[in-house]
Amino acid sequence: MFILTLLRDTLKIVPAEFRKSRENALKDEINRKYANRVLHDVGLCMLAHDLLEIDEGYVQHSEGWIWVKVKFRMIVFRPFRDEILMGRIRSSSPEGVQISMGFFDDIRVPSDQMPPGSEFNATEGVWVWKYNGDDLFMDLDESVRFRVLASEFLDVNPPRPKVGDADTAPVSHPPPYKLICSMADSGLGLVSWWL
């Protein structure tokens, strides 16, 4: 679920951070810059793990902060294919189920990857698994177990404003990183089904 990724960057230490040790100031800057950000084809950055190399800092002309080249390892959320994870149902629609893990919400189980015999109940707004004559409802906020089928990265660049479009409503953009998952195997689906 989590991996260590080697990264290099040139970071600045502002004068307000001079009271901290150089390592702590750099880790704080790494976390400020990278934490909760998606790096394309890497994953969701969580936290700086350790600093491997720190070059001597330099001050540019007319600036008060120090620039430092750093090589570090970052803890990154990137589950591998066929990994089993747990989360909670965030929303349901005829297209499938959206799942949240608390820190990551872009997890999708398409309708064709729901447990066999499942169907969407439009009146309740939830998926129902018909098993041995019983209707097992997949209510919102229920704990579920699911298998990762694929990770999808999308290179999302910020949209460029168009001249004269100041009054248009903001457009929702697809997530830069999402997981496509399945609940179609035995042991997957609501955790309460398998206790």
N, C-alpha and C positions, 0 to 999 in steps of 0.2 A: 504494500500500500504506500509506503514511504521509501524514497530513495535518497541517496546523497549525490549531489551534482556538483562538479567542480566548475567554478566560475572565476573570472578575472574582471576587475573594474578599477577605475580611478575614482576615488571618493574624496569628498572634502570634509575637513573637520573645521567647523566654525569656531570662533573664539570662545563662545559660551561653553563649548565642550572641552576646552583646554584643561579644566579642573579634573576631568576623568583621565584614567590611564588611556594610552593610545589604543590598546586592544578593545577596551570597553567602548570608547568613542566610535571606533570603526564598526564594531558589531551593531551598535545602535543605529549608525548610518545605513548599514547593510539592511537591517530589519525595516528601517523607515522606507528605504527605496524599493526593496523586493518583496517583503512580506505581503501576502494576500494578492499577489500579482501573478498572472499567467505568463510564463515564458513559452513562446511558440516551440512546439516539438520537444519540450522539456516537461512541463507540468505546472501545478499551482505551488508557488514558493511559500514555505511556511515560516522558516526560522533559520538564522545563521547558525551553523553547527560549530565550525572552528575556522581559525585563520591559519593558512599554511605559509604564506610569504607576505611580508610587509616591506615595501621599499621605503627608502628615506623620503620624507615629505619635502615638498617644495612650495614656495609662496610665489604666486604670479605677481607681476608688477601691478601695483595699485589695489591689491586685494588683501584682506586681513585673514583669510582662512588658509589652511594648509591642504594641498592636494597630495594624496597618497595612493600609489598603485598597490592593489591588494589581490592576492590569490586566496580564495576561500571555498569552503564547502557549504552548501545550502541543503536543508531538509526540504524535499519536494514531494507533494502528493501526486503520485502517478501509479495507480494500480495496474497490475499486469493482466493480460488476457486470461480468462477463466478463474480469476481470483474471486473468492466469496466475501462479500461485504455486508454490513448491516446499516440500515438507515430507517427513516420514517417516511410514510406516504405524505407528500406535500399537497398533491392535487391529482385528480382523476378526470379523464375525458375519454371519448370514444377512441382516440388515437393511442391511448395508453396511460401510464402512471408516471408522475414526476416524483422523484425521491430526494430527500435531503439528508445529509449526514451531519447537519449542524454547521459545519464550516464550509461545506460545498453542496450547492443546490442543483447543479446542472447534470442530473442523473435521470435518464429516460428509459423506461421499459415500454417498448412499442406493443401494440395490441397483439401482434403475432408471437410475442415472447411471453405472454401471460400463461399461467397454468392451463393445461388442456381442459377444455370444458368451461372456461371462463367467458363471461359476457358482461358488457357494460349495462348497468341498470340506470336508465335515464332519469327515472323519478327520484331515486336516491342520490344519483350523481357519483356512484362508486362502482367498482368492479365486483362481480360476484363469481365465486368458484363453485360450480355445481359438482359435488362430490358425494357419491353413494346416496343420492336423493336429498342431501342437505344443501342448503344455500349458505355458503361461508362468505360473508361480506368483508371486503377490504376497505375498512373505514379510514378516513383521514387521520393522520398522526399515529397510526399503528406501526409497530416495529416490523420490519420486513428484512428478509435475507435475500440477496440477489447475486447473480454471477455477471462479471464484467465480460462483455463480448468485444467491445471496441472502444478505443479512445479517439476522439475526433478533435483536431485543432483547426481553427479557422483564423486566418490572418485578417484581423479586423483593424482597419485604419480609421482614425477619426474622420467623420464625414466633413467635407468642405462646405462651408456655408455658401449658399447661392445668393446672388444679388437679388434683392426684392423679396426674399423668403423669410423676413423677420417675424411674420405673424403665424407661420406654420407651426403646428404642434410637433414636439420632439418625437422622432421615430424610434421604436424599440429595435435594438440590434441583436442579432444572434450571439450567444455566448462564445468567447474565444476558445473554450475548452469544455467538452462535454463527454459523458460516458453513455454508451449504449449498452443496456444490460438485459438480462433475462431472469424470469421467475418460473420458467417452464419445467425445471427439473425437480426431482424428488428432494425434499428437504428445504426447498426455496419457497418464498412467499411469506405470509405472516408467520412470525416466530411462534405465536400461540397455537398454530396448527400442529406443530411438531413437538410439543412438550409432553 
